[in-house]
Amino acid sequence: MSTREKIQEDVDVAEMESNQNEIVLYNDDVNTFDHVINCLIYACEHTPEQAEQCSIIVHYKGKCTVKTGEYEELKPRCTMLLEAGLSAEII
């Protein structure tokens, strides 16, 4: 593989990654762990273990990226989280 091919490959990967958005979930003093876990399982299709880990990270760190993907895929998922009373945004 030539240097030119390697550089082009790195650029292609970087461009693919830059099109990714994230749903960031924020901590609040209102919702219970069980509610947050259930919402992540439903809206983000997390496993129970993933949802529990994300809820713990949100609790201790204040925020956590809970889903990554294309904006159009994330928008309805983020809306579900917001409608459930959670604090989230797409970045």
Backbone atoms as SQL, in Angstrom:
CREATE TABLE atoms (id INTEGER PRIMARY KEY, chain TEXT, resi INTEGER, resn TEXT, atom TEXT, x REAL, y REAL, z REAL);
INSERT INTO atoms VALUES
  (1, 'A', 1, 'MET', 'N', 0.851, -1.173, 0.000),
  (2, 'A', 1, 'MET', 'CA', 0.000, 0.000, 0.000),
  (3, 'A', 1, 'MET', 'C', 0.895, 1.234, 0.000),
  (4, 'A', 2, 'SER', 'N', 0.636, 2.123, -0.903),
  (5, 'A', 2, 'SER', 'CA', 1.443, 3.340, -0.982),
  (6, 'A', 2, 'SER', 'C', 1.001, 4.346, 0.083),
  (7, 'A', 3, 'THR', 'N', 1.857, 5.324, 0.296),
  (8, 'A', 3, 'THR', 'CA', 1.548, 6.375, 1.266),
  (9, 'A', 3, 'THR', 'C', 0.303, 7.137, 0.853),
  (10, 'A', 4, 'ARG', 'N', 0.168, 7.380, -0.443),
  (11, 'A', 4, 'ARG', 'CA', -0.994, 8.118, -0.949),
  (12, 'A', 4, 'ARG', 'C', -2.290, 7.354, -0.668),
  (13, 'A', 5, 'GLU', 'N', -2.294, 6.047, -0.867),
  (14, 'A', 5, 'GLU', 'CA', -3.486, 5.242, -0.590),
  (15, 'A', 5, 'GLU', 'C', -3.817, 5.254, 0.891),
  (16, 'A', 6, 'LYS', 'N', -2.806, 5.172, 1.737),
  (17, 'A', 6, 'LYS', 'CA', -3.018, 5.177, 3.184),
  (18, 'A', 6, 'LYS', 'C', -3.624, 6.501, 3.638),
  (19, 'A', 7, 'ILE', 'N', -3.123, 7.602, 3.127),
  (20, 'A', 7, 'ILE', 'CA', -3.662, 8.919, 3.484),
  (21, 'A', 7, 'ILE', 'C', -5.106, 9.037, 3.017),
  (22, 'A', 8, 'GLN', 'N', -5.411, 8.589, 1.799),
  (23, 'A', 8, 'GLN', 'CA', -6.779, 8.657, 1.285),
  (24, 'A', 8, 'GLN', 'C', -7.712, 7.810, 2.146),
  (25, 'A', 9, 'GLU', 'N', -7.235, 6.635, 2.559),
  (26, 'A', 9, 'GLU', 'CA', -8.044, 5.771, 3.411),
  (27, 'A', 9, 'GLU', 'C', -8.333, 6.456, 4.745),
  (28, 'A', 10, 'ASP', 'N', -7.350, 7.104, 5.337),
  (29, 'A', 10, 'ASP', 'CA', -7.543, 7.824, 6.595),
  (30, 'A', 10, 'ASP', 'C', -8.553, 8.951, 6.440),
  (31, 'A', 11, 'VAL', 'N', -8.503, 9.664, 5.336),
  (32, 'A', 11, 'VAL', 'CA', -9.444, 10.755, 5.068),
  (33, 'A', 11, 'VAL', 'C', -10.855, 10.203, 4.920),
  (34, 'A', 12, 'ASP', 'N', -11.005, 9.087, 4.191),
  (35, 'A', 12, 'ASP', 'CA', -12.322, 8.483, 4.002),
  (36, 'A', 12, 'ASP', 'C', -12.937, 8.064, 5.333),
  (37, 'A', 13, 'VAL', 'N', -12.145, 7.462, 6.204),
  (38, 'A', 13, 'VAL', 'CA', -12.636, 7.042, 7.517),
  (39, 'A', 13, 'VAL', 'C', -13.014, 8.259, 8.350),
  (40, 'A', 14, 'ALA', 'N', -12.210, 9.295, 8.335),
  (41, 'A', 14, 'ALA', 'CA', -12.501, 10.511, 9.099),
  (42, 'A', 14, 'ALA', 'C', -13.791, 11.158, 8.618),
  (43, 'A', 15, 'GLU', 'N', -14.021, 11.173, 7.299),
  (44, 'A', 15, 'GLU', 'CA', -15.252, 11.751, 6.774),
  (45, 'A', 15, 'GLU', 'C', -16.469, 10.942, 7.199),
  (46, 'A', 16, 'MET', 'N', -16.343, 9.618, 7.204),
  (47, 'A', 16, 'MET', 'CA', -17.471, 8.784, 7.632),
  (48, 'A', 16, 'MET', 'C', -17.778, 9.029, 9.096),
  (49, 'A', 17, 'GLU', 'N', -16.758, 9.151, 9.926),
  (50, 'A', 17, 'GLU', 'CA', -16.974, 9.376, 11.347),
  (51, 'A', 17, 'GLU', 'C', -17.538, 10.760, 11.624),
  (52, 'A', 18, 'SER', 'N', -17.207, 11.751, 10.817),
  (53, 'A', 18, 'SER', 'CA', -17.678, 13.107, 11.063),
  (54, 'A', 18, 'SER', 'C', -19.167, 13.263, 10.793),
  (55, 'A', 19, 'ASN', 'N', -19.767, 12.341, 10.044),
  (56, 'A', 19, 'ASN', 'CA', -21.197, 12.400, 9.762),
  (57, 'A', 19, 'ASN', 'C', -22.026, 11.831, 10.909),
  (58, 'A', 20, 'GLN', 'N', -21.368, 11.356, 11.941),
  (59, 'A', 20, 'GLN', 'CA', -22.058, 10.753, 13.068),
  (60, 'A', 20, 'GLN', 'C', -22.437, 11.822, 14.092),
  (61, 'A', 21, 'ASN', 'N', -23.660, 11.733, 14.557),
  (62, 'A', 21, 'ASN', 'CA', -24.125, 12.579, 15.638),
  (63, 'A', 21, 'ASN', 'C', -24.284, 11.713, 16.877),
  (64, 'A', 22, 'GLU', 'N', -24.519, 12.350, 18.010),
  (65, 'A', 22, 'GLU', 'CA', -24.670, 11.630, 19.271),
  (66, 'A', 22, 'GLU', 'C', -25.875, 12.145, 20.032),
  (67, 'A', 23, 'ILE', 'N', -26.574, 11.234, 20.701),
  (68, 'A', 23, 'ILE', 'CA', -27.568, 11.640, 21.695),
  (69, 'A', 23, 'ILE', 'C', -26.836, 11.664, 23.029),
  (70, 'A', 24, 'VAL', 'N', -26.852, 12.820, 23.660),
  (71, 'A', 24, 'VAL', 'CA', -26.245, 12.968, 24.981),
  (72, 'A', 24, 'VAL', 'C', -27.371, 13.081, 26.001),
  (73, 'A', 25, 'LEU', 'N', -27.321, 12.220, 27.001),
  (74, 'A', 25, 'LEU', 'CA', -28.294, 12.220, 28.082),
  (75, 'A', 25, 'LEU', 'C', -27.683, 12.933, 29.275),
  (76, 'A', 26, 'TYR', 'N', -28.462, 13.824, 29.905),
  (77, 'A', 26, 'TYR', 'CA', -27.975, 14.625, 31.030),
  (78, 'A', 26, 'TYR', 'C', -28.636, 14.193, 32.327),
  (79, 'A', 27, 'ASN', 'N', -27.922, 14.385, 33.411),
  (80, 'A', 27, 'ASN', 'CA', -28.427, 14.049, 34.740),
  (81, 'A', 27, 'ASN', 'C', -29.518, 15.037, 35.160),
  (82, 'A', 28, 'ASP', 'N', -30.443, 14.551, 35.958),
  (83, 'A', 28, 'ASP', 'CA', -31.432, 15.421, 36.592),
  (84, 'A', 28, 'ASP', 'C', -31.736, 14.857, 37.972),
  (85, 'A', 29, 'ASP', 'N', -32.440, 15.616, 38.759),
  (86, 'A', 29, 'ASP', 'CA', -32.779, 15.184, 40.115),
  (87, 'A', 29, 'ASP', 'C', -34.207, 14.668, 40.214),
  (88, 'A', 30, 'VAL', 'N', -34.818, 14.374, 39.066),
  (89, 'A', 30, 'VAL', 'CA', -36.231, 14.010, 39.047),
  (90, 'A', 30, 'VAL', 'C', -36.446, 12.530, 38.764),
  (91, 'A', 31, 'ASN', 'N', -35.795, 12.013, 37.731),
  (92, 'A', 31, 'ASN', 'CA', -36.072, 10.656, 37.263),
  (93, 'A', 31, 'ASN', 'C', -35.292, 9.600, 38.039),
  (94, 'A', 32, 'THR', 'N', -35.953, 8.456, 38.236),
  (95, 'A', 32, 'THR', 'CA', -35.317, 7.349, 38.943),
  (96, 'A', 32, 'THR', 'C', -34.415, 6.562, 37.990),
  (97, 'A', 33, 'PHE', 'N', -33.532, 5.774, 38.572),
  (98, 'A', 33, 'PHE', 'CA', -32.674, 4.911, 37.761),
  (99, 'A', 33, 'PHE', 'C', -33.524, 3.964, 36.911),
  (100, 'A', 34, 'ASP', 'N', -34.557, 3.392, 37.519),
  (101, 'A', 34, 'ASP', 'CA', -35.402, 2.448, 36.781),
  (102, 'A', 34, 'ASP', 'C', -36.061, 3.106, 35.577),
  (103, 'A', 35, 'HIS', 'N', -36.536, 4.334, 35.757),
  (104, 'A', 35, 'HIS', 'CA', -37.179, 5.037, 34.642),
  (105, 'A', 35, 'HIS', 'C', -36.174, 5.303, 33.522),
  (106, 'A', 36, 'VAL', 'N', -34.988, 5.773, 33.873),
  (107, 'A', 36, 'VAL', 'CA', -33.959, 6.061, 32.873),
  (108, 'A', 36, 'VAL', 'C', -33.564, 4.778, 32.140),
  (109, 'A', 37, 'ILE', 'N', -33.359, 3.707, 32.887),
  (110, 'A', 37, 'ILE', 'CA', -32.983, 2.427, 32.284),
  (111, 'A', 37, 'ILE', 'C', -34.054, 1.951, 31.318),
  (112, 'A', 38, 'ASN', 'N', -35.316, 1.998, 31.745),
  (113, 'A', 38, 'ASN', 'CA', -36.408, 1.565, 30.866),
  (114, 'A', 38, 'ASN', 'C', -36.502, 2.417, 29.609),
  (115, 'A', 39, 'CYS', 'N', -36.283, 3.717, 29.745),
  (116, 'A', 39, 'CYS', 'CA', -36.330, 4.608, 28.580),
  (117, 'A', 39, 'CYS', 'C', -35.204, 4.292, 27.600),
  (118, 'A', 40, 'LEU', 'N', -34.007, 4.023, 28.108),
  (119, 'A', 40, 'LEU', 'CA', -32.880, 3.706, 27.232),
  (120, 'A', 40, 'LEU', 'C', -33.088, 2.369, 26.522),
  (121, 'A', 41, 'ILE', 'N', -33.675, 1.411, 27.215),
  (122, 'A', 41, 'ILE', 'CA', -33.970, 0.126, 26.583),
  (123, 'A', 41, 'ILE', 'C', -34.988, 0.329, 25.463),
  (124, 'A', 42, 'TYR', 'N', -36.015, 1.122, 25.730),
  (125, 'A', 42, 'TYR', 'CA', -37.083, 1.339, 24.747),
  (126, 'A', 42, 'TYR', 'C', -36.633, 2.239, 23.587),
  (127, 'A', 43, 'ALA', 'N', -36.106, 3.398, 23.902),
  (128, 'A', 43, 'ALA', 'CA', -35.827, 4.398, 22.862),
  (129, 'A', 43, 'ALA', 'C', -34.524, 4.130, 22.112),
  (130, 'A', 44, 'CYS', 'N', -33.525, 3.631, 22.798),
  (131, 'A', 44, 'CYS', 'CA', -32.202, 3.460, 22.180),
  (132, 'A', 44, 'CYS', 'C', -31.851, 2.005, 21.907),
  (133, 'A', 45, 'GLU', 'N', -32.768, 1.108, 22.242),
  (134, 'A', 45, 'GLU', 'CA', -32.558, -0.333, 22.045),
  (135, 'A', 45, 'GLU', 'C', -31.311, -0.838, 22.763),
  (136, 'A', 46, 'HIS', 'N', -31.070, -0.311, 23.961),
  (137, 'A', 46, 'HIS', 'CA', -29.971, -0.784, 24.790),
  (138, 'A', 46, 'HIS', 'C', -30.333, -2.127, 25.409),
  (139, 'A', 47, 'THR', 'N', -29.315, -2.910, 25.727),
  (140, 'A', 47, 'THR', 'CA', -29.536, -4.068, 26.582),
  (141, 'A', 47, 'THR', 'C', -29.732, -3.537, 27.998),
  (142, 'A', 48, 'PRO', 'N', -30.305, -4.337, 28.890),
  (143, 'A', 48, 'PRO', 'CA', -30.436, -3.862, 30.273),
  (144, 'A', 48, 'PRO', 'C', -29.098, -3.460, 30.891),
  (145, 'A', 49, 'GLU', 'N', -28.036, -4.191, 30.554),
  (146, 'A', 49, 'GLU', 'CA', -26.713, -3.878, 31.092),
  (147, 'A', 49, 'GLU', 'C', -26.203, -2.537, 30.563),
  (148, 'A', 50, 'GLN', 'N', -26.367, -2.307, 29.258),
  (149, 'A', 50, 'GLN', 'CA', -25.947, -1.025, 28.667),
  (150, 'A', 50, 'GLN', 'C', -26.701, 0.123, 29.308),
  (151, 'A', 51, 'ALA', 'N', -28.009, -0.042, 29.429),
  (152, 'A', 51, 'ALA', 'CA', -28.836, 1.021, 29.990),
  (153, 'A', 51, 'ALA', 'C', -28.441, 1.327, 31.431),
  (154, 'A', 52, 'GLU', 'N', -28.173, 0.293, 32.201),
  (155, 'A', 52, 'GLU', 'CA', -27.761, 0.502, 33.589),
  (156, 'A', 52, 'GLU', 'C', -26.416, 1.225, 33.655),
  (157, 'A', 53, 'GLN', 'N', -25.465, 0.812, 32.828),
  (158, 'A', 53, 'GLN', 'CA', -24.154, 1.469, 32.824),
  (159, 'A', 53, 'GLN', 'C', -24.269, 2.934, 32.429),
  (160, 'A', 54, 'CYS', 'N', -25.073, 3.231, 31.407),
  (161, 'A', 54, 'CYS', 'CA', -25.250, 4.626, 30.989),
  (162, 'A', 54, 'CYS', 'C', -25.898, 5.450, 32.099),
  (163, 'A', 55, 'SER', 'N', -26.890, 4.881, 32.776),
  (164, 'A', 55, 'SER', 'CA', -27.550, 5.634, 33.850),
  (165, 'A', 55, 'SER', 'C', -26.586, 5.930, 34.995),
  (166, 'A', 56, 'ILE', 'N', -25.685, 5.006, 35.280),
  (167, 'A', 56, 'ILE', 'CA', -24.690, 5.236, 36.334),
  (168, 'A', 56, 'ILE', 'C', -23.703, 6.324, 35.906),
  (169, 'A', 57, 'ILE', 'N', -23.268, 6.275, 34.642),
  (170, 'A', 57, 'ILE', 'CA', -22.360, 7.308, 34.135),
  (171, 'A', 57, 'ILE', 'C', -23.024, 8.680, 34.197),
  (172, 'A', 58, 'VAL', 'N', -24.284, 8.755, 33.772),
  (173, 'A', 58, 'VAL', 'CA', -25.018, 10.030, 33.818),
  (174, 'A', 58, 'VAL', 'C', -25.101, 10.533, 35.252),
  (175, 'A', 59, 'HIS', 'N', -25.375, 9.636, 36.177),
  (176, 'A', 59, 'HIS', 'CA', -25.519, 10.030, 37.580),
  (177, 'A', 59, 'HIS', 'C', -24.218, 10.616, 38.131),
  (178, 'A', 60, 'TYR', 'N', -23.101, 9.971, 37.843),
  (179, 'A', 60, 'TYR', 'CA', -21.829, 10.401, 38.431),
  (180, 'A', 60, 'TYR', 'C', -21.074, 11.435, 37.606),
  (181, 'A', 61, 'LYS', 'N', -21.205, 11.391, 36.287),
  (182, 'A', 61, 'LYS', 'CA', -20.457, 12.322, 35.432),
  (183, 'A', 61, 'LYS', 'C', -21.301, 13.499, 34.949),
  (184, 'A', 62, 'GLY', 'N', -22.629, 13.377, 35.063),
  (185, 'A', 62, 'GLY', 'CA', -23.501, 14.469, 34.649),
  (186, 'A', 62, 'GLY', 'C', -24.048, 14.334, 33.243),
  (187, 'A', 63, 'LYS', 'N', -23.393, 13.506, 32.421),
  (188, 'A', 63, 'LYS', 'CA', -23.883, 13.282, 31.064),
  (189, 'A', 63, 'LYS', 'C', -23.229, 12.035, 30.500),
  (190, 'A', 64, 'CYS', 'N', -23.850, 11.511, 29.421),
  (191, 'A', 64, 'CYS', 'CA', -23.316, 10.312, 28.779),
  (192, 'A', 64, 'CYS', 'C', -23.864, 10.241, 27.355),
  (193, 'A', 65, 'THR', 'N', -23.012, 9.888, 26.412),
  (194, 'A', 65, 'THR', 'CA', -23.475, 9.620, 25.053),
  (195, 'A', 65, 'THR', 'C', -24.158, 8.257, 25.064),
  (196, 'A', 66, 'VAL', 'N', -25.446, 8.232, 24.688),
  (197, 'A', 66, 'VAL', 'CA', -26.206, 6.986, 24.763),
  (198, 'A', 66, 'VAL', 'C', -26.478, 6.359, 23.407),
  (199, 'A', 67, 'LYS', 'N', -26.295, 7.113, 22.322),
  (200, 'A', 67, 'LYS', 'CA', -26.511, 6.553, 20.985),
  (201, 'A', 67, 'LYS', 'C', -25.761, 7.413, 19.979),
  (202, 'A', 68, 'THR', 'N', -25.152, 6.771, 19.001),
  (203, 'A', 68, 'THR', 'CA', -24.416, 7.448, 17.939),
  (204, 'A', 68, 'THR', 'C', -24.973, 7.001, 16.605),
  (205, 'A', 69, 'GLY', 'N', -25.080, 7.938, 15.656),
  (206, 'A', 69, 'GLY', 'CA', -25.568, 7.581, 14.332),
  (207, 'A', 69, 'GLY', 'C', -25.904, 8.805, 13.511),
  (208, 'A', 70, 'GLU', 'N', -26.627, 8.559, 12.437),
  (209, 'A', 70, 'GLU', 'CA', -27.073, 9.631, 11.553),
  (210, 'A', 70, 'GLU', 'C', -28.156, 10.444, 12.264),
  (211, 'A', 71, 'TYR', 'N', -28.196, 11.739, 11.990),
  (212, 'A', 71, 'TYR', 'CA', -29.150, 12.635, 12.653),
  (213, 'A', 71, 'TYR', 'C', -30.591, 12.147, 12.483),
  (214, 'A', 72, 'GLU', 'N', -30.941, 11.744, 11.265),
  (215, 'A', 72, 'GLU', 'CA', -32.324, 11.329, 10.999),
  (216, 'A', 72, 'GLU', 'C', -32.718, 10.081, 11.786),
  (217, 'A', 73, 'GLU', 'N', -31.756, 9.225, 12.085),
  (218, 'A', 73, 'GLU', 'CA', -32.028, 8.043, 12.905),
  (219, 'A', 73, 'GLU', 'C', -32.157, 8.418, 14.384),
  (220, 'A', 74, 'LEU', 'N', -31.381, 9.393, 14.814),
  (221, 'A', 74, 'LEU', 'CA', -31.352, 9.772, 16.225),
  (222, 'A', 74, 'LEU', 'C', -32.515, 10.661, 16.641),
  (223, 'A', 75, 'LYS', 'N', -33.034, 11.453, 15.721),
  (224, 'A', 75, 'LYS', 'CA', -34.073, 12.431, 16.070),
  (225, 'A', 75, 'LYS', 'C', -35.293, 11.783, 16.742),
  (226, 'A', 76, 'PRO', 'N', -35.897, 10.721, 16.171),
  (227, 'A', 76, 'PRO', 'CA', -37.068, 10.141, 16.860),
  (228, 'A', 76, 'PRO', 'C', -36.703, 9.498, 18.199),
  (229, 'A', 77, 'ARG', 'N', -35.499, 8.971, 18.308),
  (230, 'A', 77, 'ARG', 'CA', -35.067, 8.371, 19.573),
  (231, 'A', 77, 'ARG', 'C', -34.918, 9.448, 20.655),
  (232, 'A', 78, 'CYS', 'N', -34.318, 10.567, 20.291),
  (233, 'A', 78, 'CYS', 'CA', -34.155, 11.668, 21.230),
  (234, 'A', 78, 'CYS', 'C', -35.517, 12.229, 21.636),
  (235, 'A', 79, 'THR', 'N', -36.420, 12.315, 20.693),
  (236, 'A', 79, 'THR', 'CA', -37.773, 12.789, 20.977),
  (237, 'A', 79, 'THR', 'C', -38.456, 11.883, 22.001),
  (238, 'A', 80, 'MET', 'N', -38.274, 10.569, 21.859),
  (239, 'A', 80, 'MET', 'CA', -38.862, 9.633, 22.834),
  (240, 'A', 80, 'MET', 'C', -38.304, 9.883, 24.230),
  (241, 'A', 81, 'LEU', 'N', -37.000, 10.119, 24.311),
  (242, 'A', 81, 'LEU', 'CA', -36.388, 10.390, 25.619),
  (243, 'A', 81, 'LEU', 'C', -36.929, 11.683, 26.219),
  (244, 'A', 82, 'LEU', 'N', -37.054, 12.709, 25.386),
  (245, 'A', 82, 'LEU', 'CA', -37.576, 13.995, 25.865),
  (246, 'A', 82, 'LEU', 'C', -39.028, 13.868, 26.314),
  (247, 'A', 83, 'GLU', 'N', -39.833, 13.141, 25.554),
  (248, 'A', 83, 'GLU', 'CA', -41.240, 12.961, 25.913),
  (249, 'A', 83, 'GLU', 'C', -41.398, 12.161, 27.204),
  (250, 'A', 84, 'ALA', 'N', -40.388, 11.349, 27.521),
  (251, 'A', 84, 'ALA', 'CA', -40.415, 10.571, 28.760),
  (252, 'A', 84, 'ALA', 'C', -39.923, 11.395, 29.954),
  (253, 'A', 85, 'GLY', 'N', -39.573, 12.644, 29.711),
  (254, 'A', 85, 'GLY', 'CA', -39.164, 13.530, 30.793),
  (255, 'A', 85, 'GLY', 'C', -37.671, 13.562, 31.062),
  (256, 'A', 86, 'LEU', 'N', -36.872, 12.958, 30.179),
  (257, 'A', 86, 'LEU', 'CA', -35.427, 12.979, 30.355),
  (258, 'A', 86, 'LEU', 'C', -34.840, 14.211, 29.666),
  (259, 'A', 87, 'SER', 'N', -33.631, 14.568, 30.060),
  (260, 'A', 87, 'SER', 'CA', -32.919, 15.696, 29.455),
  (261, 'A', 87, 'SER', 'C', -31.891, 15.140, 28.476),
  (262, 'A', 88, 'ALA', 'N', -32.095, 15.408, 27.196),
  (263, 'A', 88, 'ALA', 'CA', -31.193, 14.878, 26.173),
  (264, 'A', 88, 'ALA', 'C', -31.139, 15.835, 25.003),
  (265, 'A', 89, 'GLU', 'N', -30.061, 15.727, 24.234),
  (266, 'A', 89, 'GLU', 'CA', -29.935, 16.520, 23.018),
  (267, 'A', 89, 'GLU', 'C', -29.073, 15.766, 22.016),
  (268, 'A', 90, 'ILE', 'N', -29.210, 16.132, 20.756),
  (269, 'A', 90, 'ILE', 'CA', -28.380, 15.576, 19.691),
  (270, 'A', 90, 'ILE', 'C', -27.272, 16.577, 19.409),
  (271, 'A', 91, 'ILE', 'N', -26.031, 16.082, 19.422),
  (272, 'A', 91, 'ILE', 'CA', -24.906, 16.962, 19.086),
  (273, 'A', 91, 'ILE', 'C', -24.143, 16.380, 17.914);
